[in-house]
Amino acid sequence: MKTNIVFLGMGLLGLMAWAAGQRHDVEAATVVNASPERVWEVLTDTAAYAEWNPVIVRLSGELRPGATIEFVNRGPGGR
């Protein structure tokens, strides 16, 4: 289950990184072996992203429509 959540989170944040500075609507779907509440809990715990997501160094902000988030991601080669 954790692997699926990591994959989903990485995919969504990768798209967000690509779209930095631009407004885009993104939709994605996958099957995750966890309750919707648990998935939402993991994806909205911005302080914990660096613990399970190898791309995100820091993520802050409220994850809600219309809100702004700030994130720092690792570049190529983990830098």
PyRosetta script that sets phi, psi and omega in degrees:
from pyrosetta import init, pose_from_sequence

init()
pose = pose_from_sequence("MKTNIVFLGMGLLGLMAWAAGQRHDVEAATVVNASPERVWEVLTDTAAYAEWNPVIVRLSGELRPGATIEFVNRGPGGR")
pose.set_psi(1, -43.6)
pose.set_omega(1, -178.0)
pose.set_phi(2, -60.8)
pose.set_psi(2, -38.8)
pose.set_omega(2, 179.5)
pose.set_phi(3, -61.6)
pose.set_psi(3, -42.2)
pose.set_omega(3, 179.3)
pose.set_phi(4, -64.4)
pose.set_psi(4, -39.7)
pose.set_omega(4, 179.4)
pose.set_phi(5, -67.4)
pose.set_psi(5, -41.4)
pose.set_omega(5, 177.9)
pose.set_phi(6, -60.1)
pose.set_psi(6, -46.2)
pose.set_omega(6, -179.9)
pose.set_phi(7, -59.5)
pose.set_psi(7, -46.2)
pose.set_omega(7, -179.7)
pose.set_phi(8, -63.1)
pose.set_psi(8, -47.1)
pose.set_omega(8, -179.8)
pose.set_phi(9, -62.2)
pose.set_psi(9, -43.3)
pose.set_omega(9, 179.9)
pose.set_phi(10, -63.9)
pose.set_psi(10, -41.3)
pose.set_omega(10, 179.9)
pose.set_phi(11, -63.8)
pose.set_psi(11, -45.7)
pose.set_omega(11, 179.7)
pose.set_phi(12, -65.3)
pose.set_psi(12, -43.9)
pose.set_omega(12, -179.2)
pose.set_phi(13, -72.1)
pose.set_psi(13, -30.9)
pose.set_omega(13, 174.3)
pose.set_phi(14, -62.6)
pose.set_psi(14, -42.5)
pose.set_omega(14, 176.3)
pose.set_phi(15, -65.1)
pose.set_psi(15, -38.6)
pose.set_omega(15, 178.5)
pose.set_phi(16, -64.9)
pose.set_psi(16, -39.4)
pose.set_omega(16, 178.3)
pose.set_phi(17, -63.7)
pose.set_psi(17, -42.6)
pose.set_omega(17, 178.9)
pose.set_phi(18, -60.8)
pose.set_psi(18, -36.1)
pose.set_omega(18, -175.0)
pose.set_phi(19, -92.1)
pose.set_psi(19, 8.4)
pose.set_omega(19, -177.3)
pose.set_phi(20, -52.7)
pose.set_psi(20, 133.9)
pose.set_omega(20, 179.7)
pose.set_phi(21, 83.8)
pose.set_psi(21, -4.9)
pose.set_omega(21, 179.7)
pose.set_phi(22, -128.1)
pose.set_psi(22, 153.2)
pose.set_omega(22, 175.8)
pose.set_phi(23, -96.6)
pose.set_psi(23, 125.8)
pose.set_omega(23, 177.5)
pose.set_phi(24, -140.8)
pose.set_psi(24, 145.7)
pose.set_omega(24, 170.5)
pose.set_phi(25, -97.6)
pose.set_psi(25, 132.2)
pose.set_omega(25, -176.8)
pose.set_phi(26, -125.8)
pose.set_psi(26, 133.9)
pose.set_omega(26, 173.6)
pose.set_phi(27, -127.2)
pose.set_psi(27, 140.8)
pose.set_omega(27, 177.4)
pose.set_phi(28, -145.2)
pose.set_psi(28, 155.4)
pose.set_omega(28, 178.8)
pose.set_phi(29, -141.5)
pose.set_psi(29, 143.8)
pose.set_omega(29, 174.8)
pose.set_phi(30, -159.7)
pose.set_psi(30, 163.3)
pose.set_omega(30, 177.0)
pose.set_phi(31, -96.1)
pose.set_psi(31, 124.1)
pose.set_omega(31, 179.8)
pose.set_phi(32, -122.1)
pose.set_psi(32, 130.5)
pose.set_omega(32, -178.6)
pose.set_phi(33, -83.6)
pose.set_psi(33, 65.6)
pose.set_omega(33, 179.1)
pose.set_phi(34, -159.6)
pose.set_psi(34, 160.9)
pose.set_omega(34, 178.3)
pose.set_phi(35, -70.2)
pose.set_psi(35, 152.7)
pose.set_omega(35, 176.3)
pose.set_phi(36, -55.4)
pose.set_psi(36, -36.1)
pose.set_omega(36, 179.7)
pose.set_phi(37, -63.1)
pose.set_psi(37, -42.0)
pose.set_omega(37, -179.7)
pose.set_phi(38, -67.8)
pose.set_psi(38, -42.6)
pose.set_omega(38, 177.9)
pose.set_phi(39, -60.6)
pose.set_psi(39, -47.3)
pose.set_omega(39, 179.6)
pose.set_phi(40, -62.3)
pose.set_psi(40, -38.7)
pose.set_omega(40, 178.4)
pose.set_phi(41, -60.0)
pose.set_psi(41, -45.0)
pose.set_omega(41, -179.5)
pose.set_phi(42, -68.5)
pose.set_psi(42, -46.5)
pose.set_omega(42, -176.3)
pose.set_phi(43, -69.5)
pose.set_psi(43, -24.8)
pose.set_omega(43, -179.3)
pose.set_phi(44, -98.0)
pose.set_psi(44, 0.2)
pose.set_omega(44, 176.0)
pose.set_phi(45, -86.2)
pose.set_psi(45, 77.4)
pose.set_omega(45, -173.7)
pose.set_phi(46, -61.3)
pose.set_psi(46, -31.6)
pose.set_omega(46, -179.6)
pose.set_phi(47, -66.2)
pose.set_psi(47, -22.5)
pose.set_omega(47, -175.8)
pose.set_phi(48, -98.1)
pose.set_psi(48, -1.2)
pose.set_omega(48, -176.2)
pose.set_phi(49, -55.4)
pose.set_psi(49, -43.4)
pose.set_omega(49, -177.7)
pose.set_phi(50, -64.1)
pose.set_psi(50, -20.2)
pose.set_omega(50, 179.6)
pose.set_phi(51, -73.1)
pose.set_psi(51, -32.6)
pose.set_omega(51, -175.1)
pose.set_phi(52, -122.7)
pose.set_psi(52, -10.0)
pose.set_omega(52, -177.9)
pose.set_phi(53, -111.2)
pose.set_psi(53, 111.6)
pose.set_omega(53, -175.6)
pose.set_phi(54, -69.7)
pose.set_psi(54, -10.7)
pose.set_omega(54, -178.7)
pose.set_phi(55, -92.7)
pose.set_psi(55, -35.0)
pose.set_omega(55, -174.4)
pose.set_phi(56, -88.6)
pose.set_psi(56, 125.7)
pose.set_omega(56, 174.6)
pose.set_phi(57, -88.3)
pose.set_psi(57, -43.6)
pose.set_omega(57, 179.8)
pose.set_phi(58, -151.6)
pose.set_psi(58, 141.7)
pose.set_omega(58, 177.3)
pose.set_phi(59, -138.8)
pose.set_psi(59, 129.0)
pose.set_omega(59, 178.9)
pose.set_phi(60, -141.5)
pose.set_psi(60, 156.6)
pose.set_omega(60, -178.7)
pose.set_phi(61, 117.1)
pose.set_psi(61, 163.2)
pose.set_omega(61, -179.7)
pose.set_phi(62, -89.4)
pose.set_psi(62, 127.1)
pose.set_omega(62, -179.0)
pose.set_phi(63, -86.0)
pose.set_psi(63, 91.0)
pose.set_omega(63, 178.1)
pose.set_phi(64, -151.2)
pose.set_psi(64, 156.5)
pose.set_omega(64, 179.7)
pose.set_phi(65, -56.3)
pose.set_psi(65, 134.0)
pose.set_omega(65, 177.4)
pose.set_phi(66, 85.7)
pose.set_psi(66, -9.6)
pose.set_omega(66, -178.9)
pose.set_phi(67, -84.0)
pose.set_psi(67, 162.8)
pose.set_omega(67, 176.7)
pose.set_phi(68, -107.7)
pose.set_psi(68, 135.8)
pose.set_omega(68, 174.8)
pose.set_phi(69, -118.4)
pose.set_psi(69, 155.1)
pose.set_omega(69, 174.9)
pose.set_phi(70, -123.8)
pose.set_psi(70, 138.1)
pose.set_omega(70, 178.4)
pose.set_phi(71, -146.9)
pose.set_psi(71, 153.7)
pose.set_omega(71, 174.3)
pose.set_phi(72, -120.9)
pose.set_psi(72, 127.6)
pose.set_omega(72, -179.9)
pose.set_phi(73, -119.0)
pose.set_psi(73, 158.5)
pose.set_omega(73, 177.2)
pose.set_phi(74, -76.2)
pose.set_psi(74, 141.1)
pose.set_omega(74, 177.3)
pose.set_phi(75, -85.1)
pose.set_psi(75, -171.0)
pose.set_omega(75, 177.9)
pose.set_phi(76, -56.7)
pose.set_psi(76, 139.8)
pose.set_omega(76, 179.9)
pose.set_phi(77, 77.1)
pose.set_psi(77, 12.0)
pose.set_omega(77, 177.8)
pose.set_phi(78, 80.2)
pose.set_psi(78, 13.6)
pose.set_omega(78, -179.7)
pose.set_phi(79, -91.0)
pose.dump_pdb("model.pdb")
